Amino acid sequence: MDLAIRTTVIFFFIYLLMRIVGRRELSSLEPFDLILLVVLGDSVQQAVTQDDYSVTGAFIVVSTIALLQVFLSYLNFRVPRLRTLIDGEPIVIIQDGKVIEGNARRERLTLEDIAEAARLQQIGSLEDVQWAVLETSGELTFLEKQKN
């Protein structure tokens, strides 16, 4: 039972941490970020299992994480009011070709980051963008202005 409780506490701590870190960072991992995630994973494993290296302990931890993930998915599906809390909301970064500085700053997006994402979607100039939205997945989505 101790393993399940520790796993639950760590699960929600990591969930909160990922919400604080922000979408942009999770969508564009650098090699150093990947190394930090591996170190984080090892640290979490030690906090959850402590000295329990048994197969039964591993089953309890993995099952608890899986059940918590299914539970959050179920809540997200069945309780619309919780969707914003669980997944967040898309954020408009560009409107009518102009960067919304406050939203970009809050999400720690530079003009260069936004322009690079636009180029990856075959958009040459940010002035050609009607809307750019930072999705809850961390991806920037662009809608171009209608050409007459």
N, CA, C and O of each residue as an XYZ file, in Angstrom:
592
protein
N       0.823     -1.197      0.000
C       0.000      0.000      0.000
C       0.866      1.261      0.000
O       0.523      2.274     -0.609
N       1.984      1.169      0.691
C       2.908      2.300      0.758
C       3.393      2.688     -0.637
O       3.521      3.874     -0.942
N       3.664      1.692     -1.487
C       4.109      1.970     -2.858
C       3.043      2.725     -3.641
O       3.359      3.670     -4.364
N       1.801      2.322     -3.507
C       0.709      2.969     -4.239
C       0.542      4.422     -3.785
O       0.307      5.301     -4.614
N       0.659      4.679     -2.506
C       0.511      6.044     -1.998
C       1.663      6.921     -2.487
O       1.439      8.039     -2.949
N       2.895      6.414     -2.385
C       4.045      7.189     -2.857
C       3.941      7.443     -4.354
O       4.247      8.537     -4.828
N       3.512      6.440     -5.088
C       3.355      6.588     -6.537
C       2.322      7.657     -6.861
O       2.537      8.473     -7.757
N       1.215      7.662     -6.152
C       0.163      8.656     -6.383
C       0.671     10.063     -6.105
O       0.430     10.978     -6.893
N       1.365     10.240     -5.002
C       1.901     11.559     -4.653
C       2.889     12.030     -5.720
O       2.810     13.172     -6.173
N       3.814     11.166     -6.124
C       4.818     11.527     -7.133
C       4.155     11.785     -8.484
O       4.558     12.702     -9.200
N       3.146     10.994     -8.843
C       2.433     11.171    -10.104
C       1.862     12.589    -10.191
O       2.064     13.281    -11.189
N       1.158     13.015     -9.155
C       0.547     14.341     -9.186
C       1.596     15.441     -9.084
O       1.402     16.523     -9.639
N       2.698     15.192     -8.391
C       3.782     16.162     -8.348
C       4.375     16.362     -9.747
O       4.597     17.495    -10.174
N       4.627     15.267    -10.453
C       5.177     15.367    -11.812
C       4.165     16.017    -12.752
O       4.539     16.811    -13.614
N       2.899     15.687    -12.591
C       1.866     16.296    -13.418
C       1.864     17.818    -13.224
O       1.833     18.574    -14.196
N       1.896     18.254    -11.971
C       1.942     19.682    -11.669
C       3.222     20.313    -12.208
O       3.185     21.412    -12.760
N       4.331     19.639    -12.056
C       5.608     20.138    -12.549
C       5.572     20.333    -14.067
O       6.059     21.345    -14.571
N       5.010     19.391    -14.783
C       4.936     19.501    -16.243
C       4.023     20.655    -16.658
O       4.262     21.293    -17.682
N       2.991     20.923    -15.880
C       2.118     22.063    -16.180
C       2.861     23.377    -15.955
O       2.667     24.336    -16.702
N       3.710     23.424    -14.927
C       4.469     24.633    -14.626
C       5.566     24.854    -15.662
O       5.808     25.986    -16.082
N       6.230     23.775    -16.073
C       7.333     23.884    -17.029
C       6.852     24.534    -18.315
O       7.573     25.332    -18.914
N       5.662     24.207    -18.736
C       5.109     24.849    -19.925
C       5.108     23.929    -21.128
O       5.847     22.948    -21.206
N       4.247     24.290    -22.057
C       4.052     23.460    -23.246
C       5.229     23.528    -24.191
O       5.641     22.513    -24.751
N       5.767     24.705    -24.370
C       6.821     24.887    -25.353
C       8.013     23.999    -25.037
O       8.553     23.346    -25.930
N       8.426     23.969    -23.787
C       9.596     23.191    -23.420
C       9.387     21.699    -23.669
O      10.316     20.998    -24.069
N       8.181     21.220    -23.435
C       7.923     19.799    -23.630
C       7.832     19.425    -25.101
O       8.079     18.275    -25.465
N       7.483     20.380    -25.942
C       7.334     20.064    -27.363
C       8.655     20.153    -28.121
O       8.756     19.644    -29.238
N       9.663     20.786    -27.540
C      10.932     20.946    -28.257
C      12.100     20.559    -27.347
O      12.825     21.422    -26.851
N      12.268     19.276    -27.139
C      13.325     18.793    -26.257
C      14.685     18.869    -26.938
O      14.854     18.424    -28.074
N      15.627     19.426    -26.242
C      17.022     19.446    -26.662
C      17.708     18.234    -26.031
O      17.145     17.625    -25.121
N      18.909     17.868    -26.491
C      19.602     16.718    -25.895
C      19.776     16.846    -24.379
O      19.608     15.862    -23.659
N      20.106     18.026    -23.891
C      20.273     18.212    -22.449
C      18.957     17.971    -21.710
O      18.948     17.395    -20.622
N      17.842     18.415    -22.307
C      16.528     18.205    -21.693
C      16.226     16.712    -21.575
O      15.666     16.262    -20.576
N      16.601     15.952    -22.599
C      16.385     14.509    -22.571
C      17.189     13.863    -21.439
O      16.695     12.973    -20.746
N      18.420     14.316    -21.262
C      19.249     13.798    -20.173
C      18.612     14.133    -18.823
O      18.575     13.295    -17.923
N      18.111     15.360    -18.689
C      17.441     15.738    -17.445
C      16.214     14.865    -17.181
O      15.945     14.507    -16.035
N      15.475     14.521    -18.227
C      14.308     13.650    -18.050
C      14.722     12.257    -17.579
O      14.040     11.653    -16.751
N      15.826     11.754    -18.099
C      16.306     10.441    -17.659
C      16.707     10.501    -16.189
O      16.378      9.605    -15.412
N      17.420     11.565    -15.810
C      17.824     11.733    -14.411
C      16.585     11.890    -13.527
O      16.518     11.316    -12.440
N      15.610     12.666    -13.993
C      14.366     12.825    -13.256
C      13.677     11.476    -13.067
O      13.185     11.168    -11.982
N      13.646     10.680    -14.123
C      13.026      9.358    -14.040
C      13.706      8.477    -13.013
O      13.036      7.774    -12.256
N      15.019      8.507    -12.978
C      15.751      7.704    -12.006
C      15.476      8.206    -10.592
O      15.304      7.409     -9.670
N      15.436      9.520    -10.422
C      15.159     10.095     -9.094
C      13.751      9.735     -8.622
O      13.537      9.410     -7.454
N      12.806      9.799     -9.544
C      11.431      9.444     -9.203
C      11.344      7.972     -8.821
O      10.665      7.611     -7.859
N      12.024      7.136     -9.568
C      12.008      5.702     -9.262
C      12.523      5.452     -7.858
O      11.951      4.646     -7.123
N      13.586      6.125     -7.479
C      14.142      5.935     -6.140
C      13.177      6.445     -5.075
O      13.048      5.835     -4.014
N      12.501      7.554     -5.347
C      11.549      8.091     -4.381
C      10.328      7.192     -4.228
O       9.788      7.048     -3.131
N       9.898      6.590     -5.333
C       8.700      5.755     -5.295
C       8.990      4.394     -4.681
O       8.284      3.959     -3.771
N      10.013      3.726     -5.165
C      10.236      2.340     -4.738
C      11.173      2.210     -3.551
O      11.176      1.171     -2.890
N      11.956      3.214     -3.262
C      12.956      3.191     -2.192
C      13.807      1.930     -2.331
O      14.544      1.800     -3.309
N      13.727      1.013     -1.395
C      14.564     -0.192     -1.452
C      13.816     -1.411     -1.974
O      14.323     -2.529     -1.897
N      12.621     -1.205     -2.501
C      11.820     -2.328     -2.989
C      12.136     -2.581     -4.462
O      11.704     -1.821     -5.328
N      12.871     -3.622     -4.742
C      13.222     -3.970     -6.120
C      12.491     -5.224     -6.578
O      12.918     -5.882     -7.527
N      11.406     -5.554     -5.919
C      10.668     -6.773     -6.253
C       9.809     -6.572     -7.495
O       9.476     -5.446     -7.865
N       9.466     -7.666     -8.117
C       8.572     -7.634     -9.271
C       7.187     -7.175     -8.828
O       6.518     -6.430     -9.545
N       6.763     -7.612     -7.667
C       5.463     -7.198     -7.145
C       5.424     -5.681     -6.950
O       4.431     -5.036     -7.288
N       6.493     -5.118     -6.411
C       6.572     -3.673     -6.238
C       6.483     -2.950     -7.567
O       5.792     -1.938     -7.682
N       7.173     -3.459     -8.565
C       7.121     -2.857     -9.906
C       5.703     -2.914    -10.470
O       5.231     -1.944    -11.063
N       5.020     -4.056    -10.286
C       3.634     -4.175    -10.756
C       2.730     -3.160    -10.064
O       1.869     -2.552    -10.701
N       2.925     -2.981     -8.776
C       2.092     -2.030     -8.030
C       2.321     -0.611     -8.549
O       1.365      0.130     -8.779
N       3.584     -0.234     -8.733
C       3.911      1.118     -9.194
C       3.372      1.361    -10.602
O       2.717      2.373    -10.850
N       3.642      0.449    -11.512
C       3.198      0.622    -12.902
C       1.676      0.613    -12.986
O       1.091      1.406    -13.724
N       1.037     -0.272    -12.241
C      -0.433     -0.328    -12.243
C      -1.032      0.948    -11.682
O      -2.031      1.447    -12.201
N      -0.434      1.476    -10.632
C      -0.934      2.720    -10.041
C      -0.824      3.868    -11.036
O      -1.770      4.637    -11.204
N       0.323      3.989    -11.695
C       0.505      5.051    -12.694
C      -0.502      4.893    -13.833
O      -1.106      5.873    -14.268
N      -0.683      3.673    -14.310
C      -1.636      3.432    -15.402
C      -3.054      3.781    -14.966
O      -3.794      4.414    -15.719
N      -3.434      3.379    -13.772
C      -4.788      3.684    -13.289
C      -4.992      5.190    -13.101
O      -6.059      5.718    -13.415
N      -3.987      5.866    -12.599
C      -4.103      7.314    -12.441
C      -4.236      8.009    -13.797
O      -5.004      8.960    -13.939
N      -3.494      7.536    -14.782
C      -3.592      8.124    -16.120
C      -4.969      7.870    -16.735
O      -5.553      8.766    -17.344
N      -5.480      6.665    -16.577
C      -6.816      6.352    -17.078
C      -7.860      7.194    -16.341
O      -8.804      7.693    -16.953
N      -7.689      7.347    -15.036
C      -8.608      8.156    -14.235
C      -8.624      9.610    -14.718
O      -9.696     10.196    -14.872
N      -7.452     10.193    -14.956
C      -7.401     11.567    -15.459
C      -8.032     11.675    -16.845
O      -8.736     12.643    -17.135
N      -7.784     10.693    -17.695
C      -8.398     10.695    -19.032
C      -9.915     10.608    -18.923
O     -10.636     11.294    -19.649
N     -10.392      9.771    -18.023
C     -11.836      9.628    -17.818
C     -12.436     10.945    -17.323
O     -13.469     11.390    -17.822
N     -11.776     11.569    -16.331
C     -12.257     12.861    -15.839
C     -12.276     13.906    -16.952
O     -13.220     14.688    -17.064
N     -11.243     13.911    -17.761
C     -11.155     14.852    -18.874
C     -12.305     14.643    -19.855
O     -12.843     15.605    -20.403
N     -12.670     13.403    -20.068
C     -13.748     13.055    -21.002
C     -15.130     13.354    -20.415
O     -15.984     13.921    -21.096
N     -15.349     12.978    -19.166
C     -16.681     13.055    -18.569
C     -17.014     14.385    -17.905
O     -18.191     14.721    -17.777
N     -16.013     15.151    -17.479
C     -16.268     16.386    -16.738
C     -15.666     17.558    -17.518
O     -14.503     17.904    -17.312
N     -16.446     18.168    -18.408
C     -15.919     19.244    -19.246
C     -15.302     20.404    -18.459
O     -14.364     21.037    -18.944
N     -15.798     20.691    -17.279
C     -15.262     21.798    -16.484
C     -13.812     21.559    -16.073
O     -13.077     22.515    -15.823
N     -13.395     20.307    -16.001
C     -12.030     19.987    -15.584
C     -11.032     19.981    -16.739
O      -9.824     19.924    -16.507
N     -11.515     20.039    -17.969
C     -10.612     19.958    -19.125
C      -9.545     21.045    -19.112
O      -8.378     20.782    -19.400
N      -9.948     22.260    -18.778
C      -8.986     23.359    -18.730
C      -7.928     23.095    -17.670
O      -6.746     23.362    -17.887
N      -8.345     22.577    -16.534
C      -7.405     22.284    -15.457
C      -6.475     21.134    -15.829
O      -5.280     21.186    -15.536
N      -7.005     20.108    -16.464
C      -6.210     18.925    -16.786
C      -5.310     19.165    -18.000
O      -4.117     18.864    -17.958
N      -5.876     19.705    -19.076
C      -5.125     19.858    -20.326
C      -4.654     21.280    -20.603
O      -3.722     21.477    -21.382
N      -5.276     22.265    -19.983
C      -4.969     23.647    -20.308
C      -5.822     24.099    -21.486
O      -6.705     23.377    -21.951
N      -5.538     25.310    -21.957
C      -6.275     25.864    -23.084
C      -5.310     26.297    -24.169
O      -4.178     26.679    -23.872
N      -5.738     26.245    -25.424
C      -4.905     26.807    -26.495
C      -4.739     28.311    -26.275
O      -5.644     28.976    -25.770
N      -3.585     28.835    -26.656
C      -3.290     30.249    -26.449
C      -2.968     30.888    -27.786
O      -2.122     30.394    -28.531
N      -3.650     31.998    -28.094
C      -3.406     32.724    -29.340
C      -2.090     33.482    -29.197
O      -1.903     34.253    -28.256
N      -1.180     33.250    -30.145
C       0.138     33.886    -30.124
C       0.212     35.002    -31.172
O       0.847     36.032    -30.946
N      -0.445     34.788    -32.322
C      -0.483     35.807    -33.378
C      -1.930     36.013    -33.793
O      -2.689     35.059    -33.959
N      -2.294     37.273    -33.958
C      -3.609     37.612    -34.473
C      -3.427     38.685    -35.533
O      -2.820     39.724    -35.273
N      -3.955     38.434    -36.735
C      -3.855     39.361    -37.862
C      -2.418     39.784    -38.150
O      -2.151     40.957    -38.413
N      -1.495     38.825    -38.099
C      -0.107     39.096    -38.445
C       0.714     39.758    -37.357
O       1.895     40.032    -37.568
N       0.125     40.022    -36.197
C       0.838     40.688    -35.105
C       0.983     39.740    -33.915
O       0.019     39.105    -33.486
N       2.192     39.658    -33.397
C       2.456     38.805    -32.237
C       1.831     39.440    -31.001
O       1.992     40.636    -30.759
N       1.127     38.642    -30.234
C       0.575     39.099    -28.963
C       1.677     38.896    -27.925
O       1.884     37.796    -27.411
N       2.374     39.992    -27.635
C       3.593     39.943    -26.812
C       3.361     39.304    -25.444
O       4.174     38.497    -24.992
N       2.275     39.654    -24.793
C       2.008     39.123    -23.450
C       1.885     37.608    -23.443
O       2.435     36.938    -22.569
N       1.161     37.069    -24.423
C       0.992     35.613    -24.504
C       2.301     34.928    -24.862
O       2.629     33.882    -24.301
N       3.050     35.509    -25.792
C       4.334     34.919    -26.181
C       5.305     34.941    -25.004
O       6.012     33.963    -24.763
N       5.342     36.037    -24.284
C       6.250     36.159    -23.137
C       5.873     35.155    -22.047
O       6.743     34.501    -21.472
N       4.582     35.037    -21.768
C       4.117     34.106    -20.735
C       4.500     32.665    -21.067
O       4.798     31.875    -20.171
N       4.491     32.330    -22.342
C       4.844     30.970    -22.771
C       6.326     30.852    -23.129
O       6.776     29.805    -23.594
N       7.077     31.925    -22.912
C       8.514     31.972    -23.164
C       8.854     31.633    -24.617
O       9.778     30.868    -24.895
N       8.090     32.219    -25.528
C       8.318     32.065    -26.961
C       8.960     33.330    -27.506
O       8.440     34.428    -27.304
N      10.070     33.188    -28.184
C      10.693     34.341    -28.826
C      10.142     34.492    -30.235
O       9.533     33.571    -30.779
N      10.360     35.657    -30.817
C       9.937     35.902    -32.193
C      10.619     34.905    -33.132
O      10.014     34.442    -34.099
N      11.876     34.580    -32.842
C      12.614     33.610    -33.662
C      11.988     32.216    -33.573
O      11.912     31.508    -34.577
N      11.542     31.821    -32.387
C      10.876     30.526    -32.227
C       9.594     30.462    -33.060
O       9.316     29.463    -33.724
N       8.831     31.533    -33.011
C       7.560     31.579    -33.743
C       7.818     31.563    -35.245
O       7.151     30.844    -35.989
N       8.798     32.366    -35.689
C       9.123     32.415    -37.118
C       9.628     31.063    -37.606
O       9.293     30.643    -38.714
N      10.427     30.377    -36.795
C      10.921     29.052    -37.184
C       9.765     28.069    -37.341
O       9.723     27.305    -38.306
N       8.831     28.087    -36.400
C       7.674     27.196    -36.492
C       6.843     27.515    -37.724
O       6.307     26.608    -38.360
N       6.730     28.798    -38.069
C       5.987     29.187    -39.277
C       6.690     28.669    -40.526
O       6.047     28.139    -41.432
N       8.005     28.823    -40.573
C       8.757     28.331    -41.740
C       8.608     26.826    -41.897
O       8.537     26.323    -43.018
N       8.559     26.109    -40.789
C       8.375     24.654    -40.863
C       7.022     24.284    -41.469
O       6.841     23.177    -41.976
N       6.076     25.218    -41.411
C       4.760     24.989    -42.016
C       4.611     25.745    -43.336
O       3.499     26.018    -43.787
N       5.762     26.081    -43.951
C       5.815     26.715    -45.271
C       5.194     28.111    -45.284
O       4.595     28.509    -46.283
N       5.328     28.852    -44.197
C       4.845     30.227    -44.127
C       6.066     31.132    -44.066
O       6.863     31.052    -43.131
N       6.208     31.995    -45.067
C       7.410     32.813    -45.187
C       7.450     34.018    -44.274
O       8.525     34.426    -43.836
N       6.289     34.600    -43.977
C       6.260     35.823    -43.174
C       5.139     35.728    -42.148
O       4.059     35.211    -42.431
N       5.415     36.234    -40.958
C       4.388     36.231    -39.915
C       3.239     37.169    -40.270
O       2.138     37.029    -39.736
N       3.484     38.121    -41.163
C       2.422     39.027    -41.602
C       1.353     38.287    -42.410
O       0.232     38.775    -42.552
N       1.700     37.111    -42.937
C       0.743     36.305    -43.703
C      -0.148     35.453    -42.801
O      -1.018     34.735    -43.295
N       0.057     35.523    -41.492
C      -0.651     34.663    -40.549
C      -1.877     35.376    -39.986
O      -1.769     36.472    -39.435
N      -3.027     34.756    -40.124
C      -4.253     35.271    -39.510
C      -4.246     34.936    -38.023
O      -4.493     35.798    -37.179
N      -3.959     33.670    -37.714
C      -3.917     33.197    -36.335
C      -2.752     32.239    -36.172
O      -2.473     31.430    -37.056
N      -2.079     32.336    -35.043
C      -1.132     31.313    -34.611
C      -1.540     30.939    -33.198
O      -1.697     31.806    -32.338
N      -1.711     29.650    -32.961
C      -2.213     29.172    -31.679
C      -1.234     28.158    -31.107
O      -0.825     27.221    -31.791
N      -0.865     28.354    -29.852
C      -0.075     27.357    -29.138
C      -1.060     26.364    -28.557
O      -1.794     26.667    -27.617
N      -1.061     25.165    -29.137
C      -2.019     24.135    -28.736
C      -1.628     23.543    -27.386
O      -0.516     23.753    -26.904
N      -2.543     22.810    -26.790
C      -2.264     22.207    -25.484
C      -1.167     21.158    -25.565
O      -0.574     20.798    -24.548
N      -0.894     20.668    -26.762
C       0.179     19.689    -26.965
C       1.556     20.346    -27.031
O       2.575     19.658    -26.987
N       1.587     21.677    -27.136
C       2.844     22.404    -27.263
C       3.188     22.755    -28.693
O       4.203     23.406    -28.941
N       2.374     22.342    -29.628
C       2.617     22.612    -31.047
C       2.012     23.958    -31.435
O       0.924     24.313    -30.981
N       2.722     24.698    -32.276
C       2.190     25.951    -32.814
C       1.451     25.647    -34.113
O       2.008     25.039    -35.027
N       0.205     26.070    -34.185
C      -0.617     25.879    -35.373
C      -0.862     27.234    -36.014
O      -1.193     28.201    -35.328
N      -0.700     27.305    -37.324
C      -0.845     28.570    -38.052
C      -2.004     28.482    -39.033
O      -2.183     27.471    -39.714
N      -2.792     29.557    -39.098
C      -3.819     29.700    -40.110
C      -3.457     30.948    -40.905
O      -3.350     32.042    -40.352
N      -3.268     30.768    -42.214
C      -2.864     31.891    -43.051
C      -4.060     32.772    -43.395
O      -5.209     32.331    -43.392
N      -3.749     34.038    -43.693
C      -4.780     34.973    -44.146
C      -5.288     34.511    -45.496
O      -4.554     33.900    -46.273
N      -6.543     34.806    -45.767
C      -7.129     34.468    -47.066
C      -6.565     35.411    -48.114
O      -6.534     36.626    -47.915
N      -6.124     34.854    -49.223
C      -5.571     35.666    -50.305
C      -6.657     35.945    -51.319
O      -7.395     35.046    -51.723
N      -6.747     37.207    -51.729
C      -7.791     37.608    -52.690
C      -7.285     37.496    -54.106
O      -8.019     37.790    -55.049
